[in-house]
Each structure stands twice: as C-alpha cells, then as structure tokens.
Amino acid sequence: MMKKKLIIAIDGYSSCGKSTFAKAIARELNYIFIDSGAMYRAVTLYCMRQGFIGENYLDHDSIAAGLPSIHIEFVYNPDRGEFDTYLNSENVEEEIRGIEVSKYVSRISTLAEVRTRMVELQRQIGMFKGIVMDGRDIGTVVFPDADLKIFMTASVDIRAKRRYDELTGKGLKVNFEEIKKNIITRDITDENRDISPLRKADDAIVLDNTRMSVAAQMSWVMKIIEQKLNEN
C-alpha cells in the first residue's frame, strides 16, 4: 500500500529559520521543498531576459501577458543534495541567485498578477502532495487545506542575533541594532500589506523556537508528522 503523503505549510516571521526547517523536513521525508523565493527569482530572470524590466522601467502589461508561458519546477540534484529550480525546462538555479536578479526581484514579487500565477504553479506542484513549503501566506492562501500547518515565531532579539551571526559569518560588517530595527519594520510590513498579509491560520500549530535548537525542532515536528501519517 502506498504510504500517505502530506502537504506541510510553514509560515512565520522573518529570520525564524523557516527555510532551514522546511528543507530539513523535506530531506527527512524525501519530499519536494518548494522554494517560493526561487520561484519569484525565476520570474524575475524571465522578465529580464524578455526586456520587461530594467533600471528605470517595468513593463507591467508585458509581464502580465507573459505569465501564462512561465513554468517552474524543482528537480532534485544529487550532487548538491537539494532541489534545483527549472524555468521552462532550463536549470536556472545558479543564475537566479545572481546580483542582477536580486536587484529586481522585490519589484516583480509585489505585482498581483505575478503572485496569482505563482500560487497557481505552487498548487500544481502540490497536486500529488509530498511537499514542504515555507513563506508568509502558505497555510492561509496557497494551501489553506494543508495537512499540517506550522506557524514559526521567536523573540525579536533572538531573530536579530541569528541574522547578525549569519551576516558576520559571511564577513559582512553589520550593526545589531540596525538589524533588529529592520526586523521589527519587516514584521509590521508583513502583517499589514494589502496582498496576502502574514497571519496565523486558525488551525496552525505555533512553534516558538526562541530557545530551541534545530535538532529539538526536528524532534518536535517529526512526532507530529508521525501522528498525521498514522491518521485514517
């Protein structure tokens, strides 16, 4: 008998470790990790290649018209041990991480038509279940019927410290108080934006990982997943 598969949605505040947590769950269960950020980067790359966006312009109408021809999928790469992003059957994993894409992705991701198309594609990928996805609106907008919804949070100071350690670990000179202020501002923006604001789904389980290691978080979630898999 085929083992039951789940859709696992992970939402929460910035710098809570959502992506790290989601990837670890996907690896443990041999599920697909849907990287929503990579999807918006792939759309941005497409728009750049088509000449729809540049330093001082954005062709909204052409972007909207081109969206139906955009197809994104995630294919496991055994050499990296992670999933690569494919745009219209082309592996663009390396290209979408470049500085040019980073420069334009925030402008592309705020377009309502783009967000609608991404939700459509995300639901297509999740049609057969066996997926883990993290973001701000996964359990409320993208997969409101997800089998397991987790809402992650942690104290602002802890999140700022994690972000500070991450950046300094890359050799960057950063100010802790500025990072903390940025996180607070981002929380307010996420909670109050017009399109898909950050909010906890009514049936989500809260994970406050302020004082939890990644190993402790995995132990906690695997017990819940085991219960879900054993439900009739």
N, C-alpha and C positions, 0 to 999 in steps of 0.2 A: 504494500500500500504506500502511495506517495506521501511523504511527510508534509504536513501542513506548513504553509508559508505565510509570513506576516508582512504587513506594511507598518514600518516603525517611523513615526514622525517625532523629530526632536526640535523644539522651539526654545527660545530663551534670549536672554540679554547678551550683548556683545562681550567678548573676552571671558566667556564661561567655559570655553573648551568644547563647544558643541561639535565642531568638525572632527576634532581628535577623537571624541567619544563615539560619534557616529561611524567613523572609519573603523574604529576598534570593534564595534558591534558587527559591522558588515563583514570584517575579516573572520571573526569568531563563528559567524553563522554561514559564511560563504554566500552572502547576499550582495546585491549591487548597491554601491554607495552612489546616490545621485547628488552630485556637486552642483548646487544651484548657482553658485558664484561662477563656476566654469561655464555654465550654460549662457549666462549673460555676457561673459567674456567672448564666447564663440559668436554670439550675435554681433557683438561689437566688432570682431575681426571681419565678419561678413560685410558689415556696413562700411568698414574702412576699405576693404577690397573693391567694393562697388562704388566708392566715392560718395557715399551718402553722408559722411561725417568728416569734418576736418577741424583745423584750428579755430576758425571763426564762423563755421556754418554747420547746420544739421538739417538735412532734407527729410523732414518728418513724413511727408506724403510718400516718398520713395521707400522709406524704411517700412512703413505700414504695408505698402503694396508688395514688398519683397518677403515679408514674414512667412507666408504660406510655403515658400520654396526652401525654407530653412528646416533642416532635420538634424537632430543631435542625438547621439547615443554614447554609451560608456562601455568600453571594451577592456577586459582585464589584461594587464600587461605583466606577465610572469617575471620579467627582468626587474621591474620596479616593485612588484608586489602590490600594485594599486591599479585603479582604473584610469585609462586614458580617455580623453574627450575627442570624439569624432564629429566633425562638421561636414554634413553631406558626404559621408563615407571617407573623409580625409582625416588622418590623425593630426590634430592641431594642438595637442597638449602643450608642447613647448612654446609654440607661437603665441598662444593666448596668455601666457604668463609674462610676456614682454612689457616693457615700459610704455610703448605706444598704446597698447590695448588698455593698460591701467589708466592712462590719461583720459580715455574717453568712456570707459565702462559706466561710470556713475551717471553720465548724461543719457546713455542708452537705456539703462535699467529703470529710469524714472518714467519712461514712456508707457502709458496704459496699454497700448496695443502690444508692446513687447512683453509686458508682464502677462497679459492674457494668453499670448502664444506660448510662453514658457510653461504656464500652468497646464495648457493643453498637452504639450510634449511630455511634461513630467507625469501626467496621468496616463499617457500612452505607455511610458516606460514601466509604470507601476501596475499595469493591467494584469500581469500574471503574479503579482506580489513578490515576496523575497527581496524587498528593498529597504534601505535605510536612508532617510533624508533629513537634513537639518536646515534651519532658517529662522524666519520670524513669523511666518504665517502658514507653516506646513500643516499643522493639525486643525487650523481654523478655515483655511481657504483651499490649499492644494489637495490635501487628503483629509477632509472632515470625517471620513468613515475609517480612518486608520485603525488597525487592530491594537496598536499601543501608541499612546501619546505621552511624551515626556516634556515637561517644561523646566528648563535649567535656569538656575539663578545662583548668585553668590554675592557677598558683600562688595561694595564699590571698591574698598581698599584692596581686597584680595584680587579682584579683577584687574585693577590698575597695576598691582605688583606683578601679576602674571604677564601682562602686556609689557611692562618695564623690563622684566627679565628676558623676555623674548627678543625685544629690540636691542638691548645692550649685549645680549648673546650674539647678535649679528654684527656687533662692533659699532652700533649707532650710538651717538650721544643724545640722550633724551632727558627730559625733566619729568620727574614723577608727578608733581602737582599738575603739570600741563596734561599729562596722560589721564589723570583722574578727572580733570575738568572736561576733557574730551569725551570720556566715557559717560559722564553724567549728561552732557549735552546730547550725546547719541541716544541715550535711553529716552530722553524727553522727545526727541525727534521720532524715534521708532514707535513710541506709544501714541503719538498724536498725528502721524501722517494720514493723509486722506485715503490713500490706496493701501489696503491690507495692513493696518496698524498691528503692532505687536500686542498680543493679548493671549492669556492662557485659555486654552479650550476648556470647557466645563468638565470634560471627562479626562483631562490630562493629569498625570501624576507629577508632582513637584519634586525636583531633585535639587536641593541646595547643597552644592559641593564646596562650600566655603572651607570646610575642614576635612575634605575627603580627597584621598589620593585617587589617581586614575584606576589603580587596581581595586580599590574599595568600591568605586563607582561601577566597575565591570561586574564585580561580585554581586552587587545590589541589583543591577539590571538583568543579569542572567537568570537570577531566581524568578524575577517577574516574567521574563520571556518563557522560561520553562513552564510556568503556570499557564501562560497563554497558549502555548503549543499543546498542552495536555487538555485544554478545554474542548468540549464537544462542539 
